[in-house]
Amino acid sequence: MEQMTLGNAQSDAGWEGPQSDSWPPVPSRAAGLERLAAFLAKGGRLYQTHRNTDRGEGRHSHVSALSPYLRHRMICETEVLEQILDQHSANDAFKFIQEVFWRSYWKGWLEHRSLLWPSHQRQLPRCVEYLQANSRCFDDYQRAIAGETSIAIFNEWCDELKRTGYLHNHARMWFASIWVFTLRLPWELGADFFVRHLLDGDPASNTLGWRWVAGLHTAGKTYLATPKNIRACAAERLAGRSDHELGLNQLASATFSVTDHLPANALQRTEIPWPAPEEKGCSDYRGNHGRTAVLVTEEDLTWLPSSAPDGVVVLSPSPRSALQACSGVVGNFVNAALDDARQRMAMQWKHGPVLTAPNTLDDEALLDWLVEQRMDEVVCAYLPMGPTRIRVERLCERLASKGIGLRIQMRDYDRFVWPHASKGFFQLGKRIPEFLDVMRLHEKS
Ligand SMILES: Cc1cc2nc3c(=O)[nH]c(=O)nc-3n(C[C@H](O)[C@H](O)[C@H](O)COP(=O)(O)OP(=O)(O)OC[C@H]3O[C@@H](n4cnc5c(N)ncnc54)[C@H](O)[C@@H]3O)c2cc1C
């Protein structure tokens, strides 16, 4: 990455256009591809220059807002990278490419610490009990999630998050920092609040993003939201309002050391039995495995096996939090995204004898359908750590009791990148040119 030098910024001309008309995002792959196409021209130097600016709700035109699609793999990292490199040199698109790899870094890092997310979920009820034992803290928490604190700009971000399911990256950092260091609330409950309200709410990027802000990812490295930085990056949004009106005068001026309540083993590295490479072009695929159904989950809504299966079944959404259901905005998005995937899969093999289950199915209905359709095996895209993984691991035992096997296949992208995500981002980031090369993702010269 070091050899990718940064040049002068391009002019900002023509760089306008509030996006309120295109939000909330339409939960379909077609809409994701459209959003990508509309963003491509901005993914080079313009992104590099302006990406840190939080312009305010409906005006996030300096960033791609592709995260809800990437989160559920309605569009994939490889196609985003490929299309960006079609339009820009690797040098010009360096920052955007790096951000896409930040997502992969968090996913891979959590994969290497597979006990962290379940431990975090178990910790949540204890955090609530802790707050309830101290009514002042509990009131502070209630005010924070209601967007009724004395910090007006924090309340604004809270409201934007709840209504739109999106916040700019910097707003997420500021919000999390104020939550932890000014309001002195447990990071765990902040992360839980985010994951239930973000359309892109992700066990890896979100949990680890919060831990990074709180100084628990890189020991001793905390993130402090300062009035100066907020003023600089959200100037347009804050224009005409004083620090006092915005509540910026109330922000903590220093961080402190946050105690990690997760048990030590939650942070231990776990050995990952990476699944074997995909069976591309394997002619006896069906013969080998009997009657096979593809299991589609919200973790990957575009993965397809190399040859037509006998059936397709889509798993209903998994609860994102041990505490509460996710917001209606998120629920509607995920449900519709799953339905879009079901319809796309049905179209994919419309000429073959491929059965498609009529709706998204919960665990019981899924088992019944597989038995009714006399399936021998279920094949599924790799499930990264999170609620769907844990749910399918449990399902696996029940499938086995009915004589149905479960085979997991991993995308090559994850296989190449995730093994390098066990340490700091730098270790992974320096390999980006190598990853692009191996995946044949080259700029058009
Ligand atoms: C406290 C906190 C919580 C977060 N929670 C989530 C989450 O639940 N889900 C999520 O996808 N991202 C999360 N992020 C990362 C980041 O804020 C979002 O990915 C980004 O704001 C999405 O907007 P975008 O698509 O316009 O990003 P762009 O700037 O256009 O970036 C393109 C893509 O790169 C990836 N990306 C960009 N920045 C980051 C980053 N810092 N970390 C990981 N991936 C990144 C995303 O997939 C994004 O869609 C969190 C960050 C913080 C600080």
The ligand as an SDF file (V2000), in Angstrom:
LIG
                    3D

 53 58  0  0  0  0  0  0  0  0999 V2000
  -18.7870    2.5890   16.1820 C   0  0  0  0  0  0  0  0  0  0  0  0
  -18.8400    2.1190   14.7490 C   0  0  0  0  0  0  0  0  0  0  0  0
  -19.7760    1.1560   14.3720 C   0  0  0  0  0  0  0  0  0  0  0  0
  -19.8100    0.6970   13.0410 C   0  0  0  0  0  0  0  0  0  0  0  0
  -20.7270   -0.2630   12.7120 N   0  0  0  0  0  0  0  0  0  0  0  0
  -20.7310   -0.7660   11.4520 C   0  0  0  0  0  0  0  0  0  0  0  0
  -21.6450   -1.8010   11.0940 C   0  0  0  0  0  0  0  0  0  0  0  0
  -22.4130   -2.2890   11.9090 O   0  0  0  0  0  0  0  0  0  0  0  0
  -21.6220   -2.2500    9.8030 N   0  0  0  0  0  0  0  0  0  0  0  0
  -20.7640   -1.7370    8.8610 C   0  0  0  0  0  0  0  0  0  0  0  0
  -20.8030   -2.1640    7.7120 O   0  0  0  0  0  0  0  0  0  0  0  0
  -19.8750   -0.7750    9.2110 N   0  0  0  0  0  0  0  0  0  0  0  0
  -19.8340   -0.2740   10.4560 C   0  0  0  0  0  0  0  0  0  0  0  0
  -18.9400    0.7080   10.7720 N   0  0  0  0  0  0  0  0  0  0  0  0
  -17.9490    1.1230    9.7620 C   0  0  0  0  0  0  0  0  0  0  0  0
  -18.3400    2.3080    8.8780 C   0  0  0  0  0  0  0  0  0  0  0  0
  -18.7990    3.3660    9.6790 O   0  0  0  0  0  0  0  0  0  0  0  0
  -19.4120    1.9600    7.8300 C   0  0  0  0  0  0  0  0  0  0  0  0
  -19.0440    0.8030    7.1380 O   0  0  0  0  0  0  0  0  0  0  0  0
  -19.5750    3.0820    6.8110 C   0  0  0  0  0  0  0  0  0  0  0  0
  -19.8760    4.2870    7.4600 O   0  0  0  0  0  0  0  0  0  0  0  0
  -20.6800    2.7120    5.8380 C   0  0  0  0  0  0  0  0  0  0  0  0
  -20.9910    3.7910    5.0120 O   0  0  0  0  0  0  0  0  0  0  0  0
  -20.6560    3.7830    3.4710 P   0  0  0  0  0  0  0  0  0  0  0  0
  -21.1540    2.5540    2.8220 O   0  0  0  0  0  0  0  0  0  0  0  0
  -21.1450    5.0830    2.9240 O   0  0  0  0  0  0  0  0  0  0  0  0
  -19.0640    3.7620    3.4890 O   0  0  0  0  0  0  0  0  0  0  0  0
  -17.9730    4.1320    2.4030 P   0  0  0  0  0  0  0  0  0  0  0  0
  -17.1170    5.1890    3.0040 O   0  0  0  0  0  0  0  0  0  0  0  0
  -18.5720    4.4470    1.0980 O   0  0  0  0  0  0  0  0  0  0  0  0
  -17.0830    2.8180    2.3180 O   0  0  0  0  0  0  0  0  0  0  0  0
  -17.3440    1.7400    1.3970 C   0  0  0  0  0  0  0  0  0  0  0  0
  -17.5150    0.4490    2.1570 C   0  0  0  0  0  0  0  0  0  0  0  0
  -16.3350    0.1190    2.8690 O   0  0  0  0  0  0  0  0  0  0  0  0
  -16.6770   -0.4730    4.1310 C   0  0  0  0  0  0  0  0  0  0  0  0
  -16.1890    0.4170    5.2050 N   0  0  0  0  0  0  0  0  0  0  0  0
  -15.9790    1.7470    5.1440 C   0  0  0  0  0  0  0  0  0  0  0  0
  -15.4660    2.2000    6.3050 N   0  0  0  0  0  0  0  0  0  0  0  0
  -15.3710    1.1460    7.1260 C   0  0  0  0  0  0  0  0  0  0  0  0
  -14.9250    0.9570    8.4730 C   0  0  0  0  0  0  0  0  0  0  0  0
  -14.4320    1.9590    9.2020 N   0  0  0  0  0  0  0  0  0  0  0  0
  -15.0010   -0.2740    8.9970 N   0  0  0  0  0  0  0  0  0  0  0  0
  -15.4600   -1.3270    8.2680 C   0  0  0  0  0  0  0  0  0  0  0  0
  -15.8840   -1.2190    6.9890 N   0  0  0  0  0  0  0  0  0  0  0  0
  -15.8420   -0.0070    6.4320 C   0  0  0  0  0  0  0  0  0  0  0  0
  -18.1940   -0.5770    4.1810 C   0  0  0  0  0  0  0  0  0  0  0  0
  -18.5750   -1.8650    3.7610 O   0  0  0  0  0  0  0  0  0  0  0  0
  -18.6150    0.5030    3.2020 C   0  0  0  0  0  0  0  0  0  0  0  0
  -19.8790    0.2540    2.6280 O   0  0  0  0  0  0  0  0  0  0  0  0
  -18.8940    1.2080   12.0950 C   0  0  0  0  0  0  0  0  0  0  0  0
  -17.9640    2.1760   12.4830 C   0  0  0  0  0  0  0  0  0  0  0  0
  -17.9380    2.6300   13.7930 C   0  0  0  0  0  0  0  0  0  0  0  0
  -16.9300    3.6730   14.1720 C   0  0  0  0  0  0  0  0  0  0  0  0
  1  2  1  0
  2  3  1  0
  2 52  2  0
  3  4  2  0
  4  5  1  0
  4 50  1  0
  5  6  2  0
  6  7  1  0
  6 13  1  0
  7  8  2  0
  7  9  1  0
  9 10  1  0
 10 11  2  0
 10 12  1  0
 12 13  2  0
 13 14  1  0
 14 15  1  0
 14 50  1  0
 15 16  1  0
 16 17  1  0
 16 18  1  0
 18 19  1  0
 18 20  1  0
 20 21  1  0
 20 22  1  0
 22 23  1  0
 23 24  1  0
 24 25  2  0
 24 26  1  0
 24 27  1  0
 27 28  1  0
 28 29  2  0
 28 30  1  0
 28 31  1  0
 31 32  1  0
 32 33  1  0
 33 34  1  0
 33 48  1  0
 34 35  1  0
 35 36  1  0
 35 46  1  0
 36 37  1  0
 36 45  1  0
 37 38  2  0
 38 39  1  0
 39 40  1  0
 39 45  2  0
 40 41  1  0
 40 42  2  0
 42 43  1  0
 43 44  2  0
 44 45  1  0
 46 47  1  0
 46 48  1  0
 48 49  1  0
 50 51  2  0
 51 52  1  0
 52 53  1  0
M  END
$$$$
